[in-house]
Structure formats: C-alpha cells, structure tokens
Amino acid sequence: MNKKDKSIILTYHTIGTLNNGEIGAELYSVSQENFRQQMEYIVHRPSSLPCRQAGIIHHQVLITFDDGDITNYTTAYPILKELGITAYFFILVSKVGTPGYMNWEQIKELRDKGMTIGSHGMTHRILTILNDAEIESELKDSKKIMEDNLGVAIEYLSIPRGSYNKKIME
C-alpha cells in the first residue's frame, strides 16, 4: 500500500459541556481535561513520529470548532493560546451574541490572535434540502455579515452537518 501524506482534522463543538440540545453534539464535545491532553499530545509528539491511521501517514493536524459555542472562547482558546496552537473557528452567524455563544468582540479577539475565522452558515440548516434562495442566504448572507462585522475576508466554510452536493459546491 502506498502511504500518502494527509492531514488529520479534529473537530469540536463544545469543551467541558456535553449537552447543547443538538442531536449528536456529544460526538464533538470533550471535557476540558481531555481537550488539554489532546492538545498537549499534538504539541509534544516528535515531528518525526507522525500519527498513523489505516496505513496513511498524517503529518499535519488541523483543529476546528463548529458553531461558535462560548466554550470555544472561554475554555478552548486559553489552552490553545497557552500551547501556541492556532485553530479554525466556524461561526453560526444567527447565534452570535446569543446566550451560550460568542459575541463579535470575542470572535475579533480570536481573529486578532491568529485564529482563522470561517462561516458555518446562518442557521445550521442542511443545505442539500434547501431551495436556491435559502442556500444563497445560508452561504452568501452569512459570509457578508461576518465580513462586515470582522473587517476581514471570510475564505472558509464548514458545511453544516457535512451534507453537500454538486449544487452546494458550485
């Protein structure tokens, strides 16, 4: 088998809380202690010792957070900052500033400290079942609102629930 160089993507929603009411959210949530251990492993593993999975060598680890949950800022961000790790934060625009979610100032701080900010859509709807106008609102409107509030181009998207097709990609 040819060994390919790939990246591992670690995706989180919440850190330290396991129930935000979303079905399946516990799959993307870990305790603060577990998160710290995972980040310390990433930092301290020798670069000559890549992670191995199914015969593929993984050299780069990308850390992502979906939704914009407040624990991304209050719990994960301090650990990332302490360990010198950067991450991608994909923001659910309709939740910004609501209870349990980050506000624009917190998101700006993440951006200013080297974190990458991207969109997770407006309302977390499954894109493949929406009509054209709804898709446009979920993607284009969320991007514009984020750019207007953050003053930077938004170049990345995490597709809600990972459901996409050719139409969504276009």
Secondary structure, DSSP 8 states (H G I E B T S, - for coil): ----EEEEEEEESEES---SS-TTGGGGEE-HHHHHHHHHHHHHS-TTS-EEETTEEEEEEEEEEEETBHHIIIIIHHHHHHHT---EEEE-GGGTTSTTB--HHHHHHHHHTT-EEEE--SS---GGGS-HHHHHIIIIIHHHHHHHHHSS----B--GGG---HHHH-
